[in-house]
């Protein structure tokens, strides 16, 4: 396992380096344009800073300077458009909190519901309850989350007036993302993000548990005197959780990657919305940090999922021949 983990980490770093290199080269091929609304003197100052940071040198030299600044000073560059002349880290990290909260709340809602519906559908296999749940799962899995966002806004805001159409600002919510007022305004995006996750977990749980319920050891458990619910809880569900729990773990890690479209619709000041703005406004260093972060989180999630199999089920050992 140790050799397997080390090998996967090395491969992850190589993949991260390759993807970051491609993103850097592609973004630096675009022309550097000074921010709008600045006078000639400010433009000259900005261009002098670009010259000092090596923006006018060959791309490979620029990349070397960029990597040196990251490893020696943890400097990912400067934002020139979104928050002019501010370090990228000061623009990026404050936006992590709303992204994490919205996605975390949606997972805390979706995971128990998805597992519960999946268990119920497996127990009621081939009955009308199972057919109803399976039909709803097909419907909810097929629809993108931004469609749910528009439906939630239409019914809960426009028709019923239960919730605001966008989340509250920090000033309106009491200066913190952890207040009840802020959570209340986050309920619509939480619901929009939850529908697809609930459907996916329901389908996966039903498939795994249905297969487990047909195993020979389940018949043996019943012949020993266990009731159907006891056998399902003690044996079937425990074994079905082996492939389900890594999926949940990857979902918890993946919350950091954000949800760009949902953040745009509900005006959530998170890293997903920041990524879209960086692309629209050609804020190159902000785009690079977002790209590196998304890539790192995606690669890390894959490693954690693979390793978690061995911890959940001791019989599984990755890397063995």
N, C-alpha and C positions, 0 to 999 in steps of 0.2 A: 504493500500500500504506500509506503514512504517513497519508494522509487517511482511508483505511478504518479503520486502527487507532484513530486519534483519534476518529472517529465512533462506533466500537464501544465505546470506553472511556466516552465521554460517555453513550451509551445505557445502559451497564452501571451507571454511577453513578445515573442517573435511576431505573432499575429497582430498584436497591438502596435508594434513598431511599423509593420508593413502598412496597415490601414492608416495610421497617423501620417506616414510619409506620403501616401497617395493623396490624402486630404490636403496636406500642406502644399504639395506641389500644385494641385489643381486650383486651390484658392489663391495662391500667390501668382499664378499665371494671369489672374485678372488685374486690371490696372488699379492702382491705389488712388482713390479720389478723396480730397479733403472734405470734411463735414460741411453741410450746407449752413448758410447763415453766419459765416465768419468773414471778417474783413481781410484785406490783403496782408496786413501785418500778422494777424493770427495764422493765416495760411502759411506764411513764411516760417513762423515758429514751428508749426506742425511738420512742415517739410524738413526742417532742420533736425527735428526729433527722429523722423523717419530715417534720415541719413545717418544719424548717430546709432540707431538701432540696426542698421544694415539692411533696411528695406529696399535699397536701390542696388544692392549687390546681387551676384548670381544666385539662383534659387538654392543650390546646394550649400553655398556659404551662408545664406539666410537660415537654412535648416540647421546647420551646425551651431549658429549663434542661438537659435531658438532652443535647441536641446541643451546647450550649455547653461542658458538662463534658467531653464526648468530645474536641472539637477543641482546647480550651485546656489540659486537664489529663490527657487520655487516661484519664478516669474513667468507667467504664461502670456505676457504681453499686455497691451493697453487697448482699452475700448475707445474707439474714435468717433463712433456714431451714436450708440445707445446711451452711453454716459461718458461724454468726451473727456479724454486724458485720465480717466480713472483706471487703475489696474483691473485686469479681467477678473481676478479672484474676488475683488470687492463687488463686482457686478454679479458674479455667478453664485457664490455660496449663500448670500441672503435669500436667494430664490429657491434653495433646496427645501426649506421648511414647508411652504405651502404645497409643493409637489408631493413630498413624502406624506403629509397629513391626508390629503385628498385620496391618494392611492391606498394608504394604509387603512383608512376608514372603509373604503370600498371593499378591500380584501376581508376585513374583520366582519363585514356584513355578508360577503359572498361565500366565504369558505364554509361556515356552518350550514347555510341554506343549501349550497350545492351538494354537500355530503349528505345532508338529510334527505333531499329529494332523490338522490341517487340510490341511497339505501332503500327508501320506500318503493322506488320503481323496481329494484331488483327483487325485493320480497314479493311484490305484486306482479311478477313477470307474466306477460301475455294476458293480463287482465286489463280492464278498461282504464284503470288508474295508470298502468304502465304505458298504454298507448297514448293517453292524454299527455303525460309528462314527456314522452319521447317526441310527440308532435310539437309541443311547446319548446323543447330543447332545439329541435331542428330550426324552428322559427327564430329563436333568440340568438343562436350561433351564427345564422346567416346574415343578420343585420349588423352593420357597423355601429360602433359606439356613438359616433356623432349623430346618427339618426335618432338614437334614444335621447341624445341631448336635446335635439330640437323638439321631440315629442314631450319630454319632461318640461321644457320651457313653455310649450304651448298649453299643456293641461294644468301644471302646477302653478305657473305664473300668470299666463294670459287668461285662462278660463277660471281657475279657482282662486287665484291671488293668495296662495298659501305661502309661497317663497319668493324671494327676489329673483330677477332674471340673471344676475351675476352675483358673485360673492362680495361681501362687504370689504371695504378698505380697512387697513389697520386703524385709522382714525375713527371710523364708524363702529368698529368692533371692540373698541376699548384699548387699542394699542398692543394687542396680542393675538396670535393665531389660535390660542388655546382657550379662548372665552366661549361661552355658550352661544353668544350672538354670532360669532364667526362660524361655529359648527353648524348652527341653524342655516346659515346662508350657503354652507357647503353641501347640504343634503341633496340638492338637485344634481350636481356633478357626481356625487358619490353614487346616486342611483343610476345615472347614465353609465358609469364605469362598471357597476356591479352586474348588470343584466348578462353581459357576455360571459363573465367569469362564472356566474352561477350556472349558466347553461353548460359551459365546458366541464366544470367539475361534476355536474349531475351526470352527464354522458359518460365521463371517464369512470366515476364511481360505480355507476350501474353496470358497465361492461366488466369491470374487474370483479365486482361482488357476484354478478351472475355466474361468471366462470368458477369462482371459488365455491359457490353453493352446490355445484354439481360434482365436486371432488369426492373421492372415496372416504376420506377422513370425516367428512360431514355425515355420511351415512353411519359410520362407526360411532360418531358422537351421539347420534340419535338413538342407536341401538343400546348405548350405555345408559340411557334414561334421561338425557338432556332434552329439554323442550326445544322447539324450533327457535324461539327467541334466544335462549341460552346458547345454543350451538352457533347461532349467527353472531352473537356478541362476542363469545369467548374464542371462537375459532375462525369463522369465515371473515368477519370484519377485521380481525387482527392481521390475517394474511393478505387481505385485499389492500390494506393500508401501505404495504411495502412499496408499490409503485405510485400510490397516491400522495404520500407524504413528500417525496422529492419534488413533485409537481407544485405542492404548496410552498415548499422552501424556495423554489425558483421564483415563485410569484412574489414572495416577500422581498427577495433580492431585486427582482425586476421593478419594484415600485419606484426605485430611484431613477429609472429611465424616463419617468414622466409619461404624460399623455398629451401630445402637442395640440391636437385638434380640440380636445375637451377644454384645455386651458385657454385656447383662443375664444371658444364659444362663451365660456363663463367668466372670462376676464380674470383668470387665476394667475397671479404674478409668479409663476414657477419657471423652471428651467426649460420646459417644453415651449412655453410662449417666448422665452428668451431665444431659443434656437430659431424659431420662425422669424423673429425680428432680426436676428443676426444675418440670416439669409437675405431677407428683404432689403436691409439697409447696408449690406456688404460690410459688416463689421467683422473683419477677418479673424482677429485673435479670439473674439468671443465664440465665433463659429468653431474654431479649432479646439478650444477647451470643451465645448459642448460635445463635439465629435469624439474626442478622446474619452470623455466621461461615459458617454453612451456605449462606446466600444468596450471599455474596461468592464462596465457593469454586465454587459451581455456575455462576455467571455468568462467572467467570474461566476456568473449564474450557472453556466454549463459545467464548470469544474465542481462547484458545490453540490450540484444535483448528482453527478456521478459518484462523488465521495460519500454522499449521504446514504446511498444504497447499502454500503458496507456497514455503516453504523446502525441502520434500521434493522437489517437482517444480517447477523454475524456469519451466515453461510456464504454470503456474497463477498468476494475479495477481488477488487479490481487489479488488473495487471498480472494475475497469476496465469500460469500456463497449464 
